[in-house]
């Protein structure tokens, strides 16, 4: 009977089997299918590299330093200034810690790089004579630092990005040394501290920088080549002497 019924349905043209319960295929589904979420795990190869800001790193390193020895070590450990690769020595400071007068030089030259001390050689001898003329010397009442602690190749001018990344250390250096007055010798020092370029025009005019009175002066190296500027340097020294006598 079942076979007869199947043959009869085939003769009628039935091609699909159906169930006992009718299905309305035009009815909209009541529930939406949930999307399949495939977790994506980033591998080191696909992760975007995080850019490191050397200035931010320098600020954090300088802030941690609690004394001048710690600051010097922080500069030694700072790996982001390429000048260190070609320099022989770190040129950090010289003179008397706690002195009222702090001289801030530019970048080390050949003699400074060899000895690891700022303002040595002919320029250093001239500076010592200039200071002695107004009763100052680095052994008793003058402290000396530099904006750039490593010698640039061929004594070139430091680049703006090199100055910028070292400025957090300079600011901390001045804070820890705690001078009353700052002498900026040379264009690099003046531009870094007071934000102005052209020491020939700035010299002799009191400025303000890093929370201190600043006196720009021509670098002794320039005076060795241009002796006519020594007269103006003497005027600047007298201005410094007058300031110290009144404060």
C-alpha positions as CSV (number, residue, x, y, z in Angstrom):
1,X,0.0,0.0,0.0
2,X,2.8,2.4,0.8
3,X,4.5,1.6,-2.5
4,X,1.3,2.1,-4.4
5,X,0.8,5.5,-2.6
6,X,4.3,6.6,-3.5
7,X,3.9,5.6,-7.1
8,X,0.6,7.5,-7.2
9,X,2.3,10.7,-5.8
10,X,5.2,10.4,-8.4
11,X,2.6,10.1,-11.2
12,X,1.0,13.3,-9.9
13,X,4.4,15.1,-10.1
14,X,5.4,15.2,-6.4
15,X,9.1,15.8,-6.1
16,X,9.7,16.9,-2.5
17,X,8.8,15.2,0.8
18,X,7.0,17.3,3.4
19,X,6.4,16.9,7.1
20,X,3.3,16.7,9.1
21,X,3.6,20.3,10.3
22,X,3.2,23.0,7.6
23,X,5.9,25.7,7.3
24,X,5.2,29.3,6.4
25,X,8.4,30.2,4.5
26,X,7.2,33.8,4.0
27,X,7.1,34.5,7.8
28,X,9.9,36.8,9.2
29,X,12.1,35.1,11.8
30,X,11.4,36.3,15.4
31,X,15.0,36.1,16.5
32,X,18.0,37.5,14.7
33,X,21.0,35.2,14.4
34,X,23.9,36.1,16.7
35,X,27.0,37.1,14.8
36,X,30.1,35.0,15.3
37,X,32.8,36.9,17.1
38,X,36.3,35.7,16.3
39,X,38.8,37.2,18.8
40,X,41.8,38.8,17.1
41,X,45.1,38.6,19.0
42,X,47.7,41.1,17.9
43,X,51.2,39.7,17.5
44,X,54.3,41.7,18.0
45,X,54.8,41.7,14.3
46,X,51.5,43.4,13.6
47,X,51.5,45.8,16.5
48,X,52.3,49.4,15.6
49,X,55.6,50.6,17.1
50,X,55.3,53.1,20.0
51,X,57.4,56.3,19.3
52,X,59.7,57.3,22.1
53,X,60.1,61.0,22.8
54,X,63.6,61.6,24.0
55,X,62.6,64.9,25.6
56,X,60.1,63.2,27.8
57,X,62.6,60.5,28.7
58,X,65.2,63.2,29.6
59,X,62.6,65.0,31.8
60,X,61.9,61.9,33.7
61,X,65.6,61.0,34.1
62,X,66.5,64.5,35.2
63,X,63.6,64.7,37.7
64,X,64.7,61.5,39.5
65,X,68.2,62.9,40.1
66,X,68.5,64.1,43.7
67,X,72.0,65.5,43.6
68,X,74.7,66.5,41.0
69,X,76.3,63.1,41.1
70,X,73.0,61.5,40.3
71,X,72.3,63.9,37.5
72,X,75.7,63.2,36.0
73,X,75.0,59.5,36.0
74,X,71.6,60.1,34.5
75,X,73.2,62.0,31.6
76,X,75.7,59.1,31.2
77,X,72.8,56.6,31.0
78,X,70.8,58.7,28.5
79,X,71.1,56.9,25.2
80,X,69.2,59.1,22.8
81,X,71.8,61.9,22.0
82,X,74.0,60.6,19.2
83,X,76.8,63.1,20.1
84,X,77.9,60.7,22.8
85,X,79.0,58.1,20.2
86,X,81.8,60.3,18.9
87,X,82.9,62.0,22.1
88,X,85.7,60.8,24.4
89,X,84.4,62.1,27.6
90,X,81.3,63.5,29.2
91,X,81.9,67.2,30.1
92,X,79.6,67.9,33.1
93,X,81.0,70.6,35.4
94,X,83.9,72.2,37.2
95,X,84.3,74.8,40.0
96,X,82.7,75.2,43.3
97,X,79.3,73.7,44.0
98,X,77.0,76.2,45.7
99,X,78.7,79.3,44.3
100,X,76.7,82.4,43.7
101,X,77.8,82.6,40.1
102,X,77.2,79.8,37.6
103,X,78.7,80.0,34.1
104,X,76.9,78.0,31.4
105,X,79.0,77.2,28.3
106,X,78.0,75.9,24.9
107,X,79.5,72.5,24.0
108,X,82.9,71.0,24.6
109,X,85.8,71.6,22.3
110,X,88.8,69.4,21.7
111,X,90.6,70.2,24.9
112,X,87.4,69.8,27.0
113,X,86.6,66.5,25.3
114,X,90.1,65.2,26.1
115,X,90.0,66.2,29.7
116,X,86.3,65.9,30.5
117,X,86.3,69.4,32.0
118,X,84.6,72.6,30.7
119,X,86.7,75.7,29.8
120,X,90.2,74.3,29.6
121,X,93.0,75.0,27.1
122,X,93.5,78.6,25.8
123,X,89.8,79.5,26.2
124,X,89.9,78.3,29.8
125,X,93.0,80.2,30.7
126,X,91.5,83.4,29.3
127,X,88.3,82.8,31.3
128,X,90.3,82.3,34.5
129,X,92.1,85.7,33.9
130,X,88.7,87.4,33.2
131,X,87.3,86.1,36.4
132,X,90.4,86.9,38.4
133,X,90.1,90.5,37.3
134,X,86.9,90.9,39.3
135,X,88.0,88.7,42.3
136,X,86.4,85.4,41.1
137,X,87.8,82.0,40.4
138,X,86.4,78.5,39.9
139,X,88.2,77.1,42.9
140,X,86.3,79.3,45.3
141,X,83.3,81.1,44.1
142,X,82.3,80.1,40.5
143,X,80.6,77.0,39.2
144,X,80.7,76.0,35.5
145,X,78.4,73.8,33.4
146,X,77.6,73.2,29.8
147,X,74.4,73.0,27.7
148,X,75.7,70.1,25.6
149,X,78.0,67.7,27.6
150,X,79.5,65.9,24.5
151,X,81.6,67.4,21.8
152,X,79.9,67.7,18.4
153,X,81.8,66.4,15.4
154,X,84.3,68.9,14.0
155,X,83.1,71.4,16.7
156,X,79.9,72.2,14.7
157,X,77.0,74.1,16.3
158,X,74.7,71.8,18.2
159,X,71.4,71.1,16.4
160,X,68.1,72.4,17.8
161,X,66.9,68.9,18.5
162,X,70.1,68.1,20.4
163,X,69.7,71.2,22.6
164,X,66.0,70.4,23.2
165,X,66.7,66.9,24.5
166,X,69.4,68.1,26.8
167,X,67.6,71.0,28.3
168,X,65.8,69.0,31.0
169,X,69.2,68.1,32.3
170,X,70.4,71.7,32.1
171,X,67.3,72.9,34.1
172,X,67.9,70.3,36.7
173,X,71.6,71.1,36.8
174,X,70.9,74.7,37.6
175,X,68.3,73.8,40.2
176,X,70.7,71.5,42.0
177,X,73.6,73.9,41.7
178,X,71.4,76.7,43.1
179,X,73.3,79.8,41.9
180,X,72.1,83.4,42.3
181,X,73.1,84.5,38.9
182,X,73.7,82.8,35.6
183,X,76.3,83.8,33.0
184,X,75.5,82.4,29.5
185,X,78.6,82.4,27.3
186,X,78.0,81.9,23.6
187,X,75.1,81.7,21.2
188,X,74.1,78.1,22.1
189,X,73.9,78.9,25.8
190,X,71.9,82.2,25.3
191,X,69.4,80.6,22.9
192,X,68.9,77.6,25.2
193,X,68.3,79.6,28.4
194,X,66.7,82.9,27.3
195,X,65.4,81.8,23.9
196,X,67.3,84.5,22.0
197,X,70.1,84.2,19.4
198,X,72.8,86.6,18.7
199,X,75.1,87.0,21.7
200,X,76.9,90.0,20.1
201,X,73.7,92.0,20.4
202,X,72.6,90.5,23.7
203,X,75.8,90.8,25.6
204,X,75.8,93.3,28.5
205,X,72.0,93.3,28.7
206,X,70.5,91.6,31.7
207,X,68.0,88.9,30.8
208,X,66.0,86.3,32.7
209,X,66.0,82.6,32.3
210,X,65.4,79.5,34.3
211,X,64.1,81.7,37.1
212,X,67.4,83.6,37.4
213,X,69.0,86.9,36.3
214,X,71.1,86.1,33.2
215,X,74.0,88.0,31.8
216,X,74.9,87.0,28.2
217,X,78.6,87.2,27.4
218,X,80.8,86.5,24.3
219,X,82.6,83.1,24.5
220,X,86.3,83.3,25.3
221,X,87.0,81.4,22.1
222,X,85.6,84.3,20.1
223,X,87.7,86.8,22.2
224,X,90.9,84.8,21.3
225,X,90.1,85.4,17.6
226,X,88.7,88.9,17.9
227,X,90.7,90.8,20.6
228,X,88.7,93.9,20.0
229,X,85.8,92.3,21.9
230,X,87.8,92.2,25.1
231,X,86.9,95.8,25.9
232,X,83.2,94.8,25.8
233,X,83.9,91.7,27.8
234,X,85.5,93.8,30.5
235,X,82.4,96.0,30.7
236,X,80.3,92.9,31.1
237,X,82.5,91.7,33.9
238,X,82.2,95.0,35.7
239,X,78.4,94.7,35.3
240,X,78.6,91.3,37.0
241,X,80.8,92.7,39.8
242,X,78.3,95.5,40.4
243,X,75.4,93.1,40.6
244,X,77.2,90.9,43.1
245,X,78.0,93.9,45.3
246,X,74.3,94.9,45.4
247,X,72.8,91.5,46.1
